[in-house]
Amino acid sequence: MILVSACLLGINCKYSGGNNKIDELENLLENEILIPVCPEQLGGLETPRNPSEIILIDGNKHVVDKNGNDVTLQFIKGGEETLKIAKLLNIKTAILKSNSPSCGCGSIYDGTFAGKIIEGNGITAAILKSNNIKIYNEISYFEKLK
């Protein structure tokens, strides 16, 4: 079983109300069970919602939306709920949406809402990684198969 960001499977849970469907993921269904999750929805955020990015305040990660609302607690709750699902199903691998403040794996937006990418992990990705779940983004997962 592989945990997958629901937007990558075509579920309309992206902040804009759309998705980030990756058709190649459907090929994994021949040999794998894919478990879709949207940590932001699991944390209680609506779809659609304002875009959010991670910023540092006094050295601590906070997630704020484009209007300046702090949504850190919802992102943490979504990460914890995602971890509960992974543990319940004994999942050891996750494919997460790159650059996302929740799912970003290796890269996230820089917090300026200017589209600039920096190194880092989203809140859910960090929680999963710290619990020994191997995380990939939609690009790195397929690169590892080559």
N, C-alpha and C positions, 0 to 999 in steps of 0.2 A: 504494500500500500504506500502511496505517495500523497502527501498533503500538497494541494495546489491552490494558489490564489484563484479564487472563483472567477475573477475578471478574465484571466487567461483562458478559461474554458468557455467563454462567451456569455457568462452571466452578467447582466447589466447592474453591477454594483459599484462601478467606478464613481469617483466623486461627481463626475458630470452626468451620471445616469447611464453612461454607455459601458463598453467593455474593451478589453485588450486581447481579444481572442487570438490564439496561436493555433492554427490548424494542425501543426505537427504534433501537438499534444494528444490529439485524438488517436494517433498511431500507437501511443503508449497503452491504450485500452486493450490492445490485443494480448498484452502480457502483464498488465498492472491494473490495480484498482486505484482510481484517482478520487481523492476526497477533497471536494471544493470547500474553501473557507474564505470569508471576507472579514478579517479582523476588525475593520472599521465598523461594519454592521454589527458584529458580535459585541463590540464595545458600546453599542447604543446609538451610533450616529445614523442619520437618515441618508437616503439616496434619492435625489442628488443632495450634495452638501458643498459647502465652500471648500476649495482646495486648501490643504494644510501642508506645512513644512516644519522641519525640526530646527530649532534655534537653541543656542546656549544662553542660559541666564545664570549668572554666578557659578559657571562651570557645570551646571546641570542641564540635561536635555529636557526641553519642553517642546510640545507640539502646539503650534498656533495656526489658526485658519487665516485666510487672507484679510479678514476684517479685524484681526488681532485678538480673537477669542482664544483662550487657552483650552485646548481639548486633550491635554496630556492624559488625564485620568481615563477618558474613553479609549485612548490608544493603548494604554497599559491594560485596561480591562479586556480589550479585544485580543491582545497578545496572550494574556493569561487564559482566556477562554479557548484560544487556538491551541495552546499548550495542553489544556485538559483533553481536547479532542485527540491530539497526537498521542498522549499517554494512554488514553482509554483504548485506542486502536493499536497501540504499540508501533507507531509510525516512527521511522528513523530518518526519513528523507523528505525534504520539502522543496518545491519549485515555486518561487515567489516573484512577484512583479518588481522588476528593477526600478530604482529611483523613488519608490513609494516611501512616505514617512512611516508606514507600518511594515510593509513587506520588503522594502529595499534591501538588497543583498549585495554588499560591496560598494554600492553607490546610492546616493540620495541627493535631493535638491538641497541647495545651500542655505535656505531659509530667507532668501531675499525675494522670492516669487518672480525671479528674472529668468528662470529656466537654466540656471547654472548648476552643473553637477559636481559633487565632491565625493571623496571616499567616505564610506560610512555604511552603517546598517540601520534600517528602520527599527521601530520599537519591537514589533513581533519577531522580526528576523533575529534581533539580539536575544530576545527571550528564548527562542527555539535553539539558537546556537549555544547559549549558556546551559542548555539542558541536553547537550550532546546529540542534537538533531542536525544532520548534515543539510545545509541550506545551499541552494543554487538559485540563480535567476533564470529567466526564460532563455537566455543565451548560453550561459555557462553550463547548464544541464546538458544541452545537446553537444557542446564542445567536448565534454568529458566522454561522450559516447563514440567520438571519432577515433 
